[in-house]
Amino acid sequence: MTVALANSNPLVLSAMAEIFDRDPRFSLVTTTATAEGFLGAVMRVSVAIGVIDWQLPALGGQKLIEVLRDQPNAPRLVVYGDESRDDLPRLSMVAGAAGFVGQNAVIDKLLETCLSVAAGQMVFPFLDIRALQSDPMLQLTKRERSLLEALATGLTNRELARDFSISDNTVKFHLSNLFEKLGVANRTKAIAFYYATRLSGRSP
């Protein structure tokens, strides 16, 4: 199974590389210390699993996951992160990762998680799914999230229609659904909700 590793800590990266390299179940394709380096590598070479650090410079783990989730044949991603941050498994799941393993876990846990993720499973510590389901941002479709991000830049309905190659009426339809899901009355409140979400560390 092909694997790519990305970690901002050179000691952690070196240790992980040695462990994956020794395990006959895995074929280590690349290691890198940055999100951009990881992205460049997996766009050139097919990789099944990526193990990444949430704090990757300069793009960051969250943005890296969000970029890759829209790419065909992208690797399934496991975040190897600081389990003392209670919100990190949730943020990883919301961003689009397939698994999370705490850095203090035994290394076999990381290896087994990678195998499970490669088999199509989602592997996370216990999460209160009710809290996830109650988050309005998680109720948005991919198109609605993209529209909200574009809306937050100040685009008009006509500009949104142009950029998304849809009609003005379709823009109004999507925005109406978007406002309803967020529980807001208009675009100004939707934009305020968007920026409040970003400031709180939740993924849009």
N, C-alpha and C positions, 0 to 999 in steps of 0.2 A: 504494500500500500504506500503510495507516494505521499510525502509529508513535507511541508514547508514551515519553518519556525521564524518567529519575529519577537524579539524581546529587547528592551532598551538597556537591560543590565547585561554587560558582556560576560560576567561570571555565570549567570543563570543560563544565558544563551549557549555558552560553551558546554555546560553540564547537560542541558537538554539534548544538544546535538550528539554528545557522546552516547547518551542513553538510547536515543532513537537509532543511532548508527549501529549500535551493537545488537539491537533487536531484529532478528531475521524477518519479523512480520512487517517491518517498515522499510521503505527506501527513502532516505533523506535527500531531498532535491536541492534545498537551499536554506540558508540561514541569513538573517538580516537584522539590523538594529533599528530600522525605521519602517513606518507604514508605507512610505513611498517605495522603498526598496522591495518590500513584500509585494505590493501591488504590481510593480514592474515585473517581478519574477513570475508571479502566477498568471499574468496576462500573456507571458511568452511560452510558458511550459505548463502542461496539464498537471494539476496537483489535486489529490483527492481530499486531503485534510490539511488545514492550517491551524497552527497553535500560536496564538498571539497574546501579547501583553496589552492591557487596556490603556496604558500610559505611553503608547508608542509616539515618538516624535515623528514629524511635526503634525501630521494629519490627525493622529489619535486613533485609538482602537475603535471607538464608536463610529466615527466617520468612515473608517476603512471597511467595517462590516456593512454599513449602509451603501457604500459604493459597490461593493462586491455582490450584494444580494440581488442587484439588478443585472448582473453580468451572466451570460450563458456559460455553463460549464465551470462556474467558479467553485473553488474548494469549499467544503463545509468547514465552518470555523468553530474552534474551541478557544474560549478565553481562559488563560492561565493567570489568575489575578489575585488580588488581596482580599481574602475572605473576611477580613475585619470590617470591610465596607459592606454593610448589610444590603445596600441597594444595588451592588454591582451585579449579582446574578440576574436580578430583574432587568437592569439596564441592558445587560448583554442579550437577554432573551428578546426584549423589545426591539433592539437594534437589528436582530436577525441572526445572532449566533445560534449554533446548534448544541452547544454545551458550555459548561463552566466547571473549572476545577480550581480549588483554592491552592495557593502556592505552598501552604504548609501540609498539604495532603501527601501521603506516600506516593512515590513516583509511579507505582503500579496503577494507582487510581487514574493518573493522567493517561497512561497507555491504554487501559481498559476503556476509558471514556472515548478515546480516539477510535478504537475499534467499534464501539457501539454507535458512535456518530456516523462512521463510514457505512454501517449497516442500515442507516436511515433513522436511527433513534434520536430523540432529544434528551440530553442528560444535564439536569440542573439539580442543585440542592433544593430542599423543600421551599416552595414559594406559595404564598397565599393567592391562589388563582382568582378568588373573589375580588381582591384588590386590583389585580391586573384587568379584570373584566370591567371594573368600575371606572377605569381611567378612560376618559373620552377620547384621548389621542389614539388609543388602541382600537377604537371602533371605526377609525377612518380607513378607507380604501387607499391603495397606493396612489391612485389618481388624485384623491382628495388631499392626501398629504402633500403631494407635489403642488397642487393648487394653493394650498395654505402657505407653503413656503414662498411661492411666487407672489401671492397676495401681500405677504408681509414686506415685500420689496417696494410696494406702492403701485403695482400695475393696475390699470383699469380693466374693466370687463372686456373691452375691445382688444386690449393688448394681451390679455389672457387667452382670448379666442385665437388670436394670431399665433402666439407662442405654442399653444397646445393643439393647433390645427383643428379646432372645433368651432361650432357656431356660437354666436352670442347667447342664444337661447339655451344651448347646452351648458355654457358657463354658468348661467343663472340657475339651471337645474342642479348642477354640482354644488354650487355655493349654498343653495337653499338646504340641500342635504347636509352639507358641512356645518352650517350654522346650527341646524337642529341637533346634530350629534354633539356639538360642543356646548349646546345650551346657551347660545348667544343670539342676539337679535340682528346684528349687522356686521359689516366688514371691519369696522373700527374695533369692535369688541373681539372679533375673531383674531385680529392682529395682536391685540393686547394679550389675549389668551396664549397665542403662539409664543410671544416673547417671555411671558411669565413662565411658560413651560420650559423654555430653554434656560432661563435663569435658575430654575429649580433643579436642573440636571436631568429632567426627564426627556426622553427622545421624542421628537415630533415625527 
